[in-house]
Amino acid sequence: MPELSEIVGIGLAGGQGVRARPLTLKAPGYLRSKAAMSFLGRRLIRWVIQILTAEGVKDYYVIAHGKENRYQIKVMIGYGEGFGVDVKYSPVKYDALSTGSADSTLRMLDYWDISGPALVFPTDSIIDFDLAPMLDAHRERGSVATIAAMVREPDEVAEKYGLMLADDDGRVTEFVEKPTLGELREHFHAETDEEFRGLPLRTNAGFYLVDAGKLRELAGEAEVQRLRERRLDFGKDLLPWLVGNGYPVHTYAVRRIGDLGNVEDYIETMVAVLRGEFASVAVAVNVYGASSAIVAVGGTPPSTGAILASVTSIVIAASVLVTPSETRTENG
């Protein structure tokens, strides 16, 4: 069983930040990387690196896209010196070859000669989980990939999230793209509303613990190579291909995922953190020079009034000002 420090982190940081506007709008016509968004006084990628480093990850490989994207991220985290970790970046020369997140990852696994366990993670989400038991489950079940799963109720899932169907051991049998409530009822045959509302539905959280050596081996499959010519994303292409061809892909339930890829989810995650619902995050908020600590670990969650006041200042924490006539950023 490898030590946690032997797990490398592979950060997917190639997004252009379009979906997260105006949070990513740095100036008219200029979008910053989603990884560069401010979140409670700290750039998002710094939160992600600190959370994963606390879980034992010490070596990171960032897959960026474009010189500007790399520059923004390097300004924020450098080569890991400020975190006591090592950070490397994908070479610019490979950007034009990419046909998706999984395609870029497979190429970089070869380039960096990574063959052990690797945690592939998005840079626009924060996670609350324990990596050690996830690794234990991954190895015991012989998984090619273990997908961090957020368990949600049917009303949360319907028409918003893709769903993973799994057996009693957590092995994924099928992916269902954004089902309706009617489709969920039909599939699970729930007899009562209470039984239906209590269904533990697994959604893909975007964090993947993978066997890098096995993925590199499977990259040579003719069908995978054909997929890569068109598009090879993790959620849409590679993971369904693995499941459809009988390779072991499992889910692992995590405590909480905060998706910050759009404004609505950004605010929802902000409120959840301020309520103390992310054990992995301890937040100190500084507004106009007046410091007020909001404890998310081992303390009493703030009152509803404090949360609402903090939400009012979200645009300040995010360094974003939105007016009816224009959208622009301030101080960043």
N, C-alpha and C positions, 0 to 999 in steps of 0.2 A: 504493500500500500504506500503510495508516494506521500511525502509530506505536503502540507498545503503550500509551502513556499515553492514547490516544484510546479504548481499550476501557474501557467502564464495567462495574462489577460490580453485579449485582443479587442480593441475598441473600434467600433464602427462609427467613424466620424466624417463620412463623406456627404452628409445631407446639406442641402443649400439653405435651409431655414425658411422656405416659402410658407409651409403650413403653419408655422408659429408666428407669422407676422401679426401684430406689430412688435412683438417681443424681440424679434431678431432684426428689426429695422434700425440700422445704425445711423443712416443718413438717407436722404431721398435717393432711391435707386440702388442703395448699397445694403445688402443683408449680411449680418454676421452669422457665423456658424451657430447651430443650435447649442453646440457644446459651450459656446461663449456666452450664452444667456446668463444674466444675473439671477440668482435664486437665494433670497434671504441673505443678501450681502456678500455672496460668494459666487464665483463663476461655476456653472453647473458641472463642468468636467472635473473641477477640483473636488466637489462633493462626491462624485462617482469614484474618483481615484482614492479618496480618503476612506470611503466606505469599504471598498474592495481591499485596500491595503490593511485595514483593521481586521479583515477576514484571513489575511495571510498571503495575499498576492504581492509579489515583489518585482516581477518583471512584466512590463507592458509593451505591447506592439500596437501602434495606432495606425489604422487604415484611413487615410485622409484622401481628399480628392481636390486637386488644384493647389497652386502655390499659395493663394490667399488663405484658403482653408487651413493649410499647414501652418502658415505664419501666425494666424490667430491662436491656434492651439498651442504652438510653441511659446508664444508670449505668456500664456496662462500657466503652463505646467513645465515648460522647458524640457529637459531630459530626465526629470524626476528628482533633481537634487533637493528640492524643497520638501519632498515627501519621504526621502530615504529609500527611493526605488529607482529602477532603471526604465527609461522610456525610449523606444525607437519608433521611427516613422517610416511608412511605406514610401518607396522612391517615386518621384513624380513621373518617371518614364513609363510606369505601368498604368497610370490613370486612364489613358485612352483605350486600354484593352478591356476595362471592366464592363461586365454585362449584369452586374448585380452584387449584392452583399456577399453571397456565398461564393460567387466566382472570384471576387477580390480576395476573400479569405483563403480559398484553396491556393491561389497563386502565391500569396504571401506565406502560407505555411511551408511551401517549397522554398521560397526565397530565403526565409529565416531558418529553414531546416528544423521546424518544430514537429516533434513526434509524440510528445507526452500529452497529458490532459491540459486542455485550454478552455478558459471561460470567455466565450464571445459575448460582448456586452454592447448595448447602445449607449451613446453619450448624451441622450436627451431624456433619460429616465433615472430615477433613484430606486434602490431596492432595499428591503428590510428582510434579511434572511441569514441563515447560518450555512457557511460553505462546507464545513467539515462533514456534517451528516449528508449533505447533498452529494459530496464526493464518495462517501461510503456507499450510498445507494447506487450511484453510477457504476462503481466498480463491481459491487456484488451482483448486479443484474447484467453485467457485461454489455452495457449500452454503448452504441456508437455515439448517441447524443442523448443528453438528459435536458429536457426543456423546463425551465423555471415556470411554474404555473400559478396563476392567481385564481383562487376559487371564488366564484361569483354566483349570485342568485339569477334566476331566469330573467327578471325584469332588467337587470344590469346588462345581461349578455345580448338580449334580443336586438337584432339589426345593428349592433354596434361592434361586437367582438367576434372574431373567429373562435370556434370551439374545437377542443380536442377530445375525442372519444377514446377511452382507455379501458383496459380490463382491470380485474381486481388487483393485479400486481403493478398497475400504473403504466403498462405497455400501451403505447398509442396504436389504435386500430384504424382511426379515420380522422380526417380534418373536415370540419363543416364551416363554410364561410358565412359568417354573420346570419345565423338562422333567425326566423321570426318566432314569436311566442307559439304560434300554431304548429310550426315545424318541431319545436322543442317538445310540445305536448304529445305530438304524434310519435316521435321517436322514443321517448322515455315511458310512455303509457302510464303516466301518473293518474291515479284514480281519484284523488281529491286535490283541492287547491292547496291544502296544507302540505301534502306530499310533494306537489309540484314546486311550490315555493322553496322547499327545503332541499331541492336537488343541488348537489355540489358540482357545479359545472366548472370545468377547467379551461382557462383562456391562456393563450401564449403571452408570456411576459417579456419576450424578446431577449432573455438571457439564456445562453446555451452552453452547457458543459459538454465538451466534445472530446472524442478520442482522435487527436490530430493525425496520428499515424494511420488509423483506419480510413479516415476521410481522404488522406493523400493517396492511399491505395485505391479507393473507390473512384477517385477523380480520373483514373485511367479507363473506366468503363465507357464503352462506346456511346451508350445512351446519355450518360452525364456529359460527355464531350459535345454531343449534339445539342443538349439543353444549354450549355454554356455559350454556344454560338448565338443563341437568341436572347436568353435571360436566365440567370441563376441566382435567385434570392433564396434566403433561408426559409422563410415561412411559406412562400408561394410555390417554391420549386424543389429545393434540395430535401427538406424534411418530408414532404409528401412522397417524393421519389424513394427515399429510404424506407418509409413505412410500406409503400406499395410493393417494394421488392423484398420484403421480409426481413429487413435489418432491424435490430432492436433499438427502438426509440422510446424513451420513457418520460413521464412527467414527474416533477417534484414540486410539491406545494410550498410556496414561500409566504411569509406573513403579509407582505404588502408591496405593491408596486406603485410608484408615482410617475405617470407618463406626463412629461412636460412639453410634448410636441405641438400642442395647440393652446390657445389662450384659456379655454374652458378647463382643460385638464390641469393646466398650470395653476390656476386659482384653486381648483379642488385639492391639488396636492399641497399647495401652500397652507391651506386651512388645516388639512390633516396633520401636517408637521407641527403647526402651531398648537394643535390640540394634544400633541404628545403621542400621536398614533404611529410614529416611525421610531422604533427603538434604536435604529442605526444612525439617527441624526440628532445631534444636539445643536440648537440654534441660538445665536446671539444676534439680536436685531438692533441696529443703530440707525435711528432716524434723526436727521438734522443735528447730529452730534450728541444726542441724548441717548445713552445706552440703556437698554432694558433687556435683561436675559429672559428668554422663554425656554424653559427646560423641557426637553423631550425624552430624557432618560432619567429614570429614578426620581422624578419629581412630580408635583401636582400639575395637571394640565391647566392652562389659563382659562379664565372665565369666557363665557360667550361674548361679553362686551369687549374683552381684550382681543378676541379673535376677530370680531367685526372691525375693530380699530386697526388691527394689523392688515386685514384685507383692504381697507381703505388706503393703506400705504403701500399696497403691493406694487403699484406703478412706480413708487419711489425705490423700493427694493430692487425692482427689475430695471431701473434706470430708463423707464419708458414713459413718455407723456403722449396721450392720445387726445386730440381735439376734433370737433366735428369737421373742420375744414382740412386738416392735414394730420399725418402721422409722422412723428419724428422722435428721435432719441435725445436724451440729455446726458452729459457726463459719461459717454461711453459708447 
